[in-house]
Amino acid sequence: MRNTDIIVNKFILSNQLSFMKKGLLLWLFVAMSVLHTFAQTRTITGKVTDTKDGSPLPGVSVIVKGTSKGTVTSADGSYKIEADAKDALIFSFIGYVNQEKAVGGAANISVSLGTDNKQLNEVVVTALGITKEKKSLGYSVQKIGADELINSNEHNVIQALASKAAGVQVIGSGGTPGASTKIIIRGNATFTMENQPLIVVDGVPVDNSTNATSARNYPYNSNLQGVNNSNRALDINPDDIASVTVLKGPAAAALYGASAASGAIIYTTKRGRAGATKVAYSFNAAFDKVSKLPEEQHIYSQGSPGATPVYDPGGLGSSSPYSWGPAISSVSGAKVYDNTKEFFQTGQNFTHDVSVTGGNDNTTFRLSLNRVDQKGVVPTTDLQRTSVRINADSKITDRLTMGVSASYVLTEGTKAQNGSNTTGVMLPLMRAPASWNLADYKNEDGSSKNYYIFYDNPYWSLYNNPYKDKTDRFYGNVNTSFKITDWLSLNNRTGVDMYTQFSKQVFAIGSNAVSDYLGQIEENTYTNRNIYSDLILSGHKNFNEKFDVTANLGGNLNQETGQNDYAKGTQLSIPNYYNLNNASTLYADNSSFIKRTSALYYDLEFAYKNQFFLTTTGRNEWSSTFGQSKNNFFYPSVSGSWIFTEIVPANNVITYGKLRAAIAAGGKSPSVYAANTLYTNPNFADGFTDGNSFPFKGQNGMSLSNALGNVNLKPERSVEKEIGLDVKLFGRVNLELTYYDKQSKDILVARPVAGSSGFASILDNAGKMQNRGFEVLASADVLKLKDFTWNVEVNWSMNKNKVLELANGVDEISVESAFTSIGSYAIVGQPYGALYGTKWVRNDAGQLVIGANGLPSIASASGNLGNPFPDWTGGARTTFTYKHITLSALLDVRHGGKIWNGTYARMNNLGRTAETADRERTYVIPGVVLGADGKYTDNTTPVSAQSYYRVYKGDAAGSAVENSVQNGSWVRLRELNLGYKYTIPGNSPIKTVELTLTGRNLWLHTDYKGVDPETSLTGAGSNLTGFDYFNNPGTKTYAVGVRVGF
């Protein structure tokens, strides 16, 4: 972008913000001036009870029909809400029949709800924050309650969703504080762009990027090393969330257009209630332990491979990292050290949360303050998060209401190096010989002391190579609603999400991270701002008590800007002084972007006899990222549902039944400036060093990119068809079955062009991919007595992905650059992200062909090593409640999904795994030998233990990566919760006390030989899945908490 364009854009944006500020002040002045010209709102109070025994029902939703205004009943079943005489109140609660009451002249409306033996009238929040009854939806959505998030004891609201929703895969990157979490709904829909869903808080999208600190001229994939960066959903406080709705496909999220082709996660926050001011305080203390590590041998000492074991004392210039030396017990003065056991510590998590709710007849509010202090299992790693949130709603007149939601969050922490990294934690730790004491980590001059001088000692690295980050964030919205008539209203929601993330990576003088060992400083500042506004005209009308029409017609404006400033200083002069002024050589780069979209949309729902529902939506979107030839596209959807039990004679078997179907189109915008031919700084690398790039020796240089711009770019399109059946059996068993077929086409592919053009490729809409799957949701009240209940919930899903087409001349697309021996690819006929790498030579029967040396040989061509995504996933929760005591357990199952265990292969090579301790014998590799007669016979040639583990089971020269790809299946006890809640009668200032005990990942069954298989080397900022190369380990957690209500 030219400097003049940047100046003009900044001027326009500055004036836009100034105009918005002045307009908001003027609007507030006018609103307050008319406050006294309208009558005061009448307050309706009442109590909701169970018809079965008259007991109060807390948590019942009370909504003014045709509006988004509502409240929920308190612990004693009481509520307070503002309404007009012409309004009607809808009372709804899961498992109970809805009731609708006209307000009229009543000041007190109390109702009794009966068990729902006919309908499932659950209310859910859908796209654009529109609230609908679930029975009217023709597509699958899933609602997750606040307690499920809080009881998970996760700080990241994405990780807290693990195993709780069908069709949703949650992938954590590691157990270190602030490590990112990736989420995928119904498979991958694009090759190289974002496959994660849109994140929405109170109707406004928020950024969930995972930003890495990396120089523009770095020639490799920076995600393969560095730290476990945070995804920005980490900034959302779980204690502020009232509910979560998972919109699984384009049919559910079509109104969000090009940003929600992979679905959407809708977070709705808690709001205030009219009545006496209430204060709630909670404290949670959690303690983390490493959940799983590769098993190590502690018998043999450091020593290079060879026919005769020779002890290596380590730390010398000639020392090697191998552990093929003699038995430690045979070496005079040598000791056995369990470095791994001694290295990791018990992590500590302390969370304080306080909230104040209250209000009067006109205004309600909720104010919260949350503080998280976490120390990780890896020494020096930590996380601190402080968040403040206010939600306020006010009825300014009988027709005009206004609400405000605002959050400020400060998130900061210290992270540890990870992955393919000689300055990291796991690489030098898991390779360390059992005869070397890592805790003795520094020499007299303060330099790193290690068994192999080309690795930083992990203790020394943690204390001398820190990575620190700090994020200041503000997000929120202002919403207004004006009731034009009894059935028509105009609503506006304008929101902003803005944050600045600063990170600083230091490598001390002497660190192996820098080739000249003279130290390095990296500073990165990333700023993002998103302004979002919806204006919606909403109407709800009944005709002849049979027809019901609900319509929403609106428009959206959205602008996102971002800027990344990176600076690096090398060759430090003064030790321990980490200021860029201390660097002899400086490098800096800068990038920025601006993206604008606008849209017009509608949502039209027809209902007949409360039995047939038909909904159609459409969104026409204009985007600055589309090609110049066509800058707008239309995203339609049609869905319908039929409550067939309305015509079935009353019975006790099928008490509720619904058939549903939907078809919708979604899309993904090309990345910013993808349609342009850009200038760039060329770089040249050899695969081992960082290579050379411009500026070079004081001379700058730029050239056209080798990718030709394409003015005809259009969004990637996903068309999804879905059918489903929802039934309730015997009045206590709920079952939801869904089948979907999603076809993604016009996927962006770099298509080769003739070299004579001066370019290597052009980005084009040429790819096609398919996802098909089944989802099952089931729940049952197994036992329901006066004081005791037993409930079971199950979710199960299976997704089959296949790449259908690539561009002409393209046989494969690398998802991202990975390792020389293995990568992740999109290949026609294979699932997206398939692991491809070196394989052994086999005969037609699939048997290994063994050479004269007793070892197999590497095939000339790489092959498919497996799909990193699971065949199916499932979750099962069982909950027992006895009076005030609740016991709940969540079982998490993943079947299938391959993981490249590069960690274990290298440890085999080095002689560090437990199985390499069985080395005092020879091995015969199972396979066949090709004879001179052309026939195969069983192999009988023995090989040494070193050859067996280093070549056949490891990653030494001559090895194939095939044997290090393992099954990542698991069965785990994801959560275990025990709670006791007591309501204190009388006039005590303390109203409720709740005590909780929580365990997370307490039990894990898996055949995977590495760390916890819920791992990701590259984290949420990458499309790579199934890579484990010295990843930081996962954790299991023990927690105790208390919640007090005043």
N, C-alpha and C positions, 0 to 999 in steps of 0.2 A: 504494500500500500504506500502511495506517495506521501511525503511529509505534509503537503497541502491538504490531502484527503484526511489525514489524521487530525490536523488542526481544525478543519471544518467539522468533522464528526464530533470532536470534543466540544466545539462551540455549540453545536446543535444539541448535544446531550446535556450540556450545562444549562442551556436555556430551557430544555424540556423539564429538567429537574426543578429549576426555579419556578417555572409555570405551574408544575404539579404542587409545589409547596404553597404558592400563593392561592391556587385553586382550592386546596384542602382547607386553608385557613378561612377563605371566604365561605366555603361550604359549611364549616363548623359554625361560623358566625350566623349564617342564615338559619341553620338548624336550631341553634339555641334561641334565636329571636322568635321563632314560631312555636317554641316549646309551650308557651303559656296560652296559645290561641286554640289549643285542642284539649279535649277532656282527658282526665287522667285515666290510665288503663285500669280496668277492674282485675283484681287478683282472685284467681280460683284456687282453692285449697281442697284437699281431700286425702283419702287413704285407700290403698289398694290391698286387697286380701285374697287369700286362696279360698275358693268356694268349698273345698273339701273339708278343711278344718278351721277356717277363719283366721289362720295365721297371716301376719303381714308379709307382703312380697317386696323385698328390696330390689332395686335395679330395673324396675319396670319402666319402659320407655313411654313417656307421655308427650305427644306431639300435637300441635295445632294443625289440623288437616289442611293440606294444600300449601303449607309453609315448611321452612327448615327449622322453625323455632320449636324447641322442646326441652324437656328435662327428664330426669329419672328419679324414681322414688328412693327415699333414704332407708336406713336400716329398719325403721319401724313402719315402712310402707307409705309414709306420708309424702306429699309433694306440694309444690306451689308453682303456679304458672300464670302468666298474663294472657287474657283472651277477651275478644269482643262477644257480645250477645249473639251475633250471627255466626260465630265460629263453632266448630265441633272438635272435640278432643278424641284422639285415638290412643288407646292403651294397648301396648303390645309387649309380650314377654315370650322368650323361647320356650316352646312346649305348652303354651297356653293359647286359648282362643282370643283373638283380638276383640276389643269392644270399642264402639264409637258412641260418644255421648254428645248431644247438642248442649251448648252452654246456656242459651236462653237467659233467663233472669237469675240462674242459680249462682250462688257464691261458694257453695261446697258441693263437690261431686266426688262421691266415693263409689268404688266399683269392686266387684268380686270377679276374679278371672277363673275360669274352669279349665281343666286339662284339655289340651288340643287333641281331640280324637278325630277331627275331620280335616283340619288344614294346618299348614306350616306357615304362619304369618310373620316370620322373622323379617325384620327391617335391616337393610344393608345400605351402605354408602357406595354409590357407583361413580362413574366418570363425572368430572366437573363438580363433585360434591353433592350430586343429586341423590336424595334418599328415596328408595323404592322398597316395596314389599318383595321379598325374595320369590314369592309364588308367581309374581308377574314376569320374572326374568326368563328369557328363552336361552340363556347361556349359563355356564357354570361360574359361580363366584364362591369364595370361601371366607368366612369371617372368623377372626381369631381375637379372643378377648384380652383385656388388659392384664388379667392375672396370669395368663399363659406367658406373656412377655416378661413380667416381673419375676415370676417364679423360676424362669430359666436362669436367672442370675448372670445374664450376659449384658455387657455394656453396649454392645453393638446391636441395634434393633434389627439388622439383617440376620446376624447369627442367631438371634433369639427365635427366628422362624423355623429353624432346622427341625425336620421331621414332623411338622405340624400341618402341612398342607399337601394335598395330592397334586402331582405334576410339578412340584417345586423342588429344585435341587439347590441346596445351600453348601458352599465349599469354602471352608476356612483355610487360611494360608499358614497359620502357625499359632502357637500358644503364647507368643510374646505380647505385651501390652500394646493395644492399638492396631494389631495386625488386621489386614483387610479381610473382608468376606465377600465372596461372589455369589450371586443368585441367578439362576436360569429357570425360566418357566416354559414348559413344553418344548424343550430342545432349542438348539441354535437356529437362527433364521438368517444369518449373514456370514460372509466369509471373513472379512477383515474389520468390520465396524463393531459397534457395541451390541452385545447379545443380552445385556441385562435389562430388566424392566425399568420403566419410569417410576421414580419415587415421588409421591405427592403427600404433602402435609396440609390438612385443612383446605383442600381444594387447590393448592398452589404447588406446582412442581418445584422440587429442590434438587440441587446438584449432589450427585453421588460419585463424583470422579475419584480416581486413585492417582494422585500426582507424584511422580518420581523426580528425584534430583539427578539430572543428567545433562551434560553438555550437548549442544546441538551437533557438534562434530564427532561425538562418540560413535564409532562405526558398527557397534554390535547391539544386541538386545540388552538394555540395562536391567531388565527385570530378572535376568539370570543370576544376578548378584546384587549387592547392595543390601538394603534393609526391607523388612516387611512393612511396606507403606500402608497408610490408613485409607480406607474408603470414607468419604465425607458423611455418610449416614451415621458414622460414629458420633457426630455432633448432636444427634437427637437423643433426648433423655427418655428412656423407656418409662419412667414413672409419670411422664406427662401424657402418655398415650392411653386413650379410652378404648379404642378398638382398631383392628387392622382388617382391611378387606383386600383380598388377593383377586385382581382381575386378570384372568388367565390368558385371554386371547384377544384378537382384534375386535371380536363382537362385543366384548366387555369394555374395551378401551378405545374404540374407534373415534370417539369424540375428542381424543387427545391428538389424533392425526399422526404425523410422521415421527413423533417422539415415543409412541407406545406400541409399535408393532410387536414388541416382545412382552407385552402385558404391562400391568401397572400395579404397584403396591400403594394402597391408600391408607395413610395413617390419620386417624381422627383424634384430636387431643381432648383432654378433659376440660370442662367448662364450669362456670360458677352456678350456684343455685340460690334462689331467693330464700330468705329466712335468716336465722341466727348465724353469725359468723362462726365457722368451724375451722379448726386447725388440726392438721394431721402431720405426724412426724414418723419417719421410719429410719432405722439404722440397720445396715447389713455388713457383717464381717465374713469374708471368704478367704479360704486358704487353698492355694494351688500347688499341685505336685505334677511332675512330668508323668504323662500317662503311659508312654511306651517308647522304647529305644531299641535299636538293633542289639542283639546279644553278642557280647565280646568274650574273647579268651584272655585269661590272666595267668597263663602258664609260661609262655615263651617271650623272650626278650627281643629288643631291637636288634636288627641284623639284616644284611642284604641277602637276597636269594642266592643259593649256591648249593653245591653238593654237600659241603660240610658247613654246618651252622657256625657262624663267627659272631661273637658278641660285639655290639656297637654301643659304646657308652652314651652316644648322642651329643648334640650340641656342637659338633666339630664341622669344619668346612667340608670334610669328606663323608659326614654322616648321611645316611639315607633314611626315608620315613618308613621303611619296611620293618616288620616284626617276624622275620624268619630266622632269628637268632636262636641260640640254645635255650634250654629251660632256665628260667630265672633262678630256680633253686640250685642249679649247678654252677652259677657264677658267684664267686666270692664277693661279698659286699653288696650285691644287687638286692633290691627289694621289690615287692609287688605293690603297685599303686592302682587303686580303682579310681582313676581320674574322673570318669563320668559321674560316678556316685558322689564324689566330693565337690564337683563343679556346680551342679544345679542346687538351688536353694528353694525353700518354701516360699511361694509367692503370697503376697498379702493384698487383699482388696477391702477397702473401707468406703462405704457409701452412705452419705447422709442426705435425706430428702425431707423438706418441710413445705407444706402447702397451706394456703389460707383461702377458703371459699366463703362466699356470702353474697349479700345483696338485699335489695328491697323490691318493691312492686315494679319498679321501672328499670333497675340496673342490677346485673349480677356480675360477679368477677371471680377469677381464680388466679392466685399468685403463687408461684413455686420457686424454690431455690434448691439446687441439687449440687452435690460435691462428690467427686470420685477421686480416690487416691489409691493407686495400684502400683505395687512392686512386683516385677515378673520373676519367673523361675530362673531366668538368666540374670546374673548379677549386673547391677547398674541400670537395668531397663526399668522404665516406669511410665506411668500415665497419670496426668491430672486433668480433670475436666470440671469446670464450673459453669453451670447454666442457670439462667434466670428467665422465667417465662411469665407473661401475663396474658390472660384471656378475659375480655370484658364485653358484655352485651347490654345494650340499652334500648329501651322503647322510648324514642324521643317524642313521638305522637302516636295516636291510634293507628296511623298508617305507616309511619316511618320508624324503622329500627336500624340500629347500627352496631357492628361488632368489630373488635380489634383483637388480633393475636400477634404477639411479638416475643421473640426469643433472642437472647444474647448468649453466646457460648464462647468460652475460652478453653481450648484443648491444647495441651502441650505434653511433651514426653521425650524420653530417651530410648532410642532403638538400637538393636544389635545387628551387626553384619550377618548375612545369610547367603547360602547357596554356593555357587562356584567362585569361591572367594578365599584367598590365602590369608586375609585379615579377618575372616569371619569367626563364628563360634564353632559350628558343628564340624567344619572341614578339619581344622587342626585338632579338635577335641576327639573326634571319632577315629582319627588316624593315629593318635598318640600311643606309642608302645606302653605296655603295662610295666615296663622297667623304668619309666621316666616319670618324675614328679612334676606335673604341670603347675602345681601350686607355688613352686619356687620359680616365679615367672620373670624376674628381672635380674640383670647383671649389676655389678657395683656402680657402673656409670648410668644406670637407669634404663639401659636398652633391653630389648626383648631377649629373654633366655628361653630357648626352645630346643627340642630334640632334633629339629630340622631347621636350619637357619633361613630357609626360604619360605617358612610359614611364620606368621606372627603368633606368639603364645596367646591363646584366647583370653586369659586373664589380662595380660598386658594390653591387648587390643581393646578390651572393654574399657579399661581405665585411660587409655591414651588415644583411641580413635573414636571418640563419641559422635553419634548422630543425634542432633536435637532438632525438634520441630515445634512450631507454635502456630495455632490457627485462631484468628479472631473472626467470629461469624455473627451476623445478624440476619434473621429471616422472620417474616411475618406477613400479615395482610390486614387490610381494612375492608370490611364488607358492609354493604348497605342494602336494605330492602324497602321498597315503597309499594304499598298495597294500593293499586289503582282502583280496583273494584273488589267485591267479595271473592271473585274467582281469578283475578288477574293481578300479577305483581311484577315489578321491575327490580332486578337484582344486579349489583355490581360487586365484584371482588377484585381488588388490586393488591398484588403482593410483590415483595422484593426478597431476594436471597443474595447476600453479598458476603464475601469472606476474603481474607488475606492469609495465605499460608507461607510462613517463613521457615526455611530449614537450613541447617548448617552442618556440614560433614567435615570433620578434622581427621587428618592422617598425620601422626607425629613423625618427626625426623627419625629415620631408621625403620619406618614401617615398610613392609613388602608391597603395600598398595601402590607405591610410586617407584618406577623403575630405577630412578637415581637415588632413592632412599633419603631424599632431602625434604620430605614432607609436602603436605598439600592442604589447602583450604578451599571448600566449595560452599557458596552461599546461593540460595535460590529463593526468590520471592514470586509467588503466584497469586494473582488477584483475579477474582471472578465476580461478576455482577449480573443478575438476571432480574428483569422487570417484567411482570406478567399481569395481564388484566383481562377479565371476562365481564361482559355485559349481557345479561340474560333476561328475556321477557318470558315469564312462566305463567301458564294458565291451567286451571283444573275445572272441568265442568261435567256435571251429571245430566243425562237426558233420559226422561221416562223411567228412572230408577233401574234401567237396564244397561244403558250405554254410559260409559265413563271415558272421557278423553283428557289426557294430560299432555301438554305441549310445552316445549322449551325452545326458544329461538334466540340465538345469541351470536356474539362475535368475540374474537380474541386478538389481542396484540401482545407480542412478546419480543423482547430484545435481550440478547446475551452478549456480554463482552468479557474478554479475558486478556491478561497480559502476563508473560513469563519473563523474568529477568534473572539471568544466571551469571555468576562471576566465579572465577577460579584463580587461585594464586599458588604457584609452585616454587620450589627451591627457597625454603624458608631460611632466614638468617639467624633468628634467635629462637632457641627451643622454648616450647610451651607458651609462645606468644602468638595467638591465633587471630591476627588481624591482617587484612589484605595488604596493609602497608608493610608487612614483614616479608612479603613475597618478592622474589627477584623477577619472576615472569608472571604476567597477568593475562588472563583471557576473559572475554565477556561475550555474551550473546543475548539477544532479545527477540521475542516474538509476541504478536498480539493478534486478536481476531475480533470480529463483530458479526453477529448473526441476527437477522430480523425475520420474523414470521408474522403473518396475520391470517385470520381465518373467519369464515362464516359457517355456522352449523345449526342443526336442528335435532331435536329429540321428540318424537311423536309416538304416544302410546294410546292404543285403543283397548278398552276392556268391555266385555259383554257378559252380563249376569255374574260378574265376579268369577267367571269360569274360563273364558277365552281371553287371551291377551296377545296383542300384536304390537310390536315396537319396531319402528324404523328410525335410523339416525343417518345423518350425512354431514360431512365436514369438507369444505373446499378450502384448501390451504395454499397460501403464497409464501415462498421462502427465498431468501437471498442465496441459498446454497444450490438451488436448482439451476439447470442450464439456462442460457439466455433465450433459447428457442421456445421454451415453454416453462413458465415460472409458477404454475399453479396446478394442483391435482385434487381430485375428489375421492373421498374415502367414505363409502356407504356401508350400511349394515341393516339387516332385517332379521328379527328374531320373534319367536312366538312360543306361547306355552298354553297347555290345555289341562285344567284341573278335572281329570276324567272321573274322579270319585264324586263329583257333583251330580252325575247321572246314574251312579251305581247305588243300588239299594243299600241302606245302612247295614253294616256288618262289623264284626269284631276282628276281621282278618286284615283287610286293606282299608285302613281308616283314612288314608290320604294318598292320592296319586297324581302325579303330574308328568306329562310328556312335554318335551321342549326341543327346539331346534333353532339353529342360528347360522347365518352366513355373513361374513364381513370381510372387508378389505382394509388393511393397514399399510403402513409404509415406513421407510427409513430414509432420511435425507442424506445426500452425499455430505462428506465432511466439508468444512469451510474451505473455499478457494480450490476445491477439487476440479472445478470446471476450467481453471486457468492454467496456462503454461507459466511456470514460475522460474525465477532465478534462484540459485542455491550455491552454497560454498562446497565445491567438490572435495572429497576426501579419498585417501588411498590407504588400504590396510592389508596386512599379510595374514590375518587370521590369528595372530598371537599377540602382537603389540597393538597399541592404540592407533598406529599408523600416522600418516601426515595429512594435514588439511590446511586450508587457508583460514586466517592469516598465517603465512609461512615465512619465517625469518624477516618479519616486518613488512612483508608484501601481502596485500589483500588480493583476493581473486574470486570472481563469481562467474558462473556459467549457467546456461539454461539447464533445467532438470532434464533427465533422460526420459521423463514421462510427459507426453503431449497432452495438453488440456483438451477438454471436450465440451463444447457449448451445448451439446444435445443431451447432457446428463439429466436423468430424471430419478425420482426416488425408487428405491427397491420396494417391491410390492409383495405383500403376504395376503393370500386369500385363504380364509379358514372356514371350514364347515364343521358343525358340531351338532350332535344329537344327544339327548339324555333322558333318563327316567329317574324321577324322585318318588319314593313311596315311604309310607309309614305303616308298619305291620304290627298288629295286635296292640296298637296304641302306645308302644314303647320301643319299637325298633325302627330306626331311620336308615334309609339306604338311598344313595345317589350314585348313578352309573352314567358315565360320559364317554363318548367316542368322538375323537376329533381328527381332522385331516387338514393339515396346513401346507399349502404350496407357496413357497417363496420364489419369486421370479424377478427378473431384471436386477439380479445381484451384481454388484460392481466387481469387475474383474479387470486386471491389467492385461490387456490383449496385445500381443506382439505386433509391431509394425516393421516395415522394411527399414533396414539400416540406412538406406540411402536418404531417408527422411531426416536423418540427424537425431532421431529419437529411438528408444528401445521399445516403448509400449505406449498405449493410450488407455485411459480408464474408460470402461464401457459397461453398459447394462447388458450382461450376457449370461450370467449364471442362473442356475435353478436348483432348488433344494426342497426336500419334502420331510415333514414330520407327521407321523401318525401314532396315535396312542389311545390308551384306555386309562380311565381314572375311576377309582371306587372310594366313596366315603360312606362309612357306616358307624352308627352309634346305637347303643341300647341301654335302657334302664334294666339291668339284669335283676336287680332287687330294689324295691322301693317300699320301706316300712316307715312307721311314724318317726323313729329316731335314727334309722339306718338306711343308707342308699348305696348302691353299687352300680357305677356307670362305666361302660366301655366304649371307646372311640377308636376307629381304625381308618387309616388312609393307605391307599395303594395306587401305584401308577406305573405305567410302562410306556416308553416313548421309543419309536424306531425312526432313526434319522437316515437319510440317504441323499448324497449329492447326485443330482440328475444331469446337470449340464454345466460345462465350463465354456469359455470362449474358444472359437476356432484357433487351432494351433497351440492350445494350452492343455497339457496333460495333467498337470497338478498345480495346486496353489499352496504355498507354505503359509500356514496360519500366522506364524511369526518365526523369525530366525531362532534356532535352538542349538543343538549340538551337532558335531560333524557326523557322529554315528547314528543319531536318532533325531527325528523331527516330527512335527504334527502337520498333517496335510488335508486338503480337500481334494479328493480324487473321485471321479465319476464312478458310481456304483458302490462306493464305500461310505460309511458314516463320516460325518464332518469331524475333523480333528483326529482321524485315525493315526496311530503311531506307526511310522515307517522307519525301518532301520536295517542294519546288517543282520543277515541270517546265516545259519549253517547250511552246507550242501546236504540235500536229502535225495533219496531215490524216489521212484514213483509211488512206493508204498508209504512214504513219509518217514522212513528210517534215516537216522544220521549216517552219513558215509564217512567212515574213519580212515585216516591215512596210515602210512607205514609207521609213523611215529606214535601212533595210538591216539592222535588228536583229530577232531573234525576240522574242516577247513571252511573258510568264509565263502559264501555264494557270491557270484559276480554282480548280482543285482540285489538291491535292497527290497524288502517285502513288507507286507502288512503284519504288524505285531499285535494288533488288537485295538479295540475301541475303548478310549479312556472314560467314556460315559457309561453309567450302569445299565444293565438290562431292565431292572425294575427297582423301585424303592418303596418302602413302606414304613408306617409308624403305627404304634398301638399304645393307647393310653388307658389305664384302668384307674378309677378313682373310687375310694371308699370314704363315706362320710358317716360319722357317728356323733350325733349331737353337735358339739363344737369342734370336733376333731376331724381333719381331712388328711387322707393319705393318698398320694397320687404317684404313679410311675409311668414314664414314657419310654417305650422300647423303639429303637431306631434300627431299620434293616436296609442294607444296600446289597444288592445281588449283582455281581459282575462289575466291570469297569477295570481296565488294565492300568497299572502304574509302572513307569520305568523307575526301578530302584537302583539308580546309579550309585547311591551311597553304599549299598550292600555289595555291589560288584567291585567297587574300588577297595572296600574293606577286605573282601576275599583276596583280591590281588595283593594287598599289603600284609595278609596273614593276621587280620585283627578280629574276624568273626569267630564266634564260639565254635562253629563247625570246623574251622581250619586248625583247631587244636588236635584233631585226629589226623596227625601228619606223619606218624611213625610207620607208615605202610604205603603200599601202592594202590592205585585205583584202575579199574577197567571201565571205560566209558561205554554205556550201552549204545550199540549201533552195529553197522555191518561194514564188511571190507569187500571191495570189488576185486575179484580174482582175475588172473590172466585169461581164464575161460569165459569171462564176461558175467560170471555168476556172483551173487552176494552170499557171504557167509558171516556168521556172528563174529564180532570183534573179540579178540582174546588178548590183545597187546596191552600190558600194564603201563601206566604212566606214574610219575612221581606225584606226591601230594602237592608239591609246588606247581607243577604243570596243570594238575587237575583244578586247583582252586584259582590259580592266577589266569589261566587261559580259558578253560572250559566254564568255570563258574565266576570268573572275574572279568576285568577289562584290560588285561595286559595285551601286548602286541600279538595279533593272531586271533583275538577273541571276537565273537559276534555278540551284539547287544541283545540278541534274542533271549538269552538265558537270564537276563536281568529284568525282564518284563514280568511282573507278578500280578496275581489276582488281588484287587483292592476291595473285595467283598468284606462286609462286617455285619455283626449284630452287636449292638451296644445298648446299655442302659443310659439313654441320653439324659434323663432327669429323674430324680426321686425327691419328692416333697412331702414333708409332714408339717401340718399346721394346726394350731389351736387358736380359736378366736372366741373371745369372751366379751359380752356386752354388759356393762356395769349399770345396774338400775339406779334409780333415784336421781338426786341433783348433783352428783359428783361431777367435777369439771372434766374428768376422764370418762369418756363414753365407751370406747372400745379398746381392747388390747389384743394384739395378734402376735403369736410367736411362731416362727418358721424354722425348720431345718431343711436344707437343700443340698443335694449331691448332684453333680454333673459329670457324666462320663466315668462313673464309678466302676463300671465293668465293660470290658471290650473283648469280643471274640473275633479273631481274624487270623488268616494264614499269612498275611503280609508280614515280611520280615524286617521292615524298617520302622520308622516312627509311626504314630497314629496315621492310618491311611487317609483320614480327612485332612489332607495337606495339599498345598499348592506352592510350588517354587516361585512362580511369577505373580501370584496374587490376583486381586480383583481387577487390576488395571491391564489384564492380558487375556487373550482368548486361548492361550495354552492351558491344557488340563492334563494331568497324569504324569507330572515330572517331579521326581524326588531326588535331588542331588544335594545332600547335606542341608536339608531343610531344617529349620528350627522346629523343635518337637511340640506336640499338642499337650494339653493339660487335663487333669481331672480336678474337680473342685469340691470342697466341703465348706458349707456356709451356714451361718446362723443369723436370724434377723428378728427384729421386733418392730411392730407398727402400733402407734398409739393415736387414737382419735380424741380430740378435745371438743 
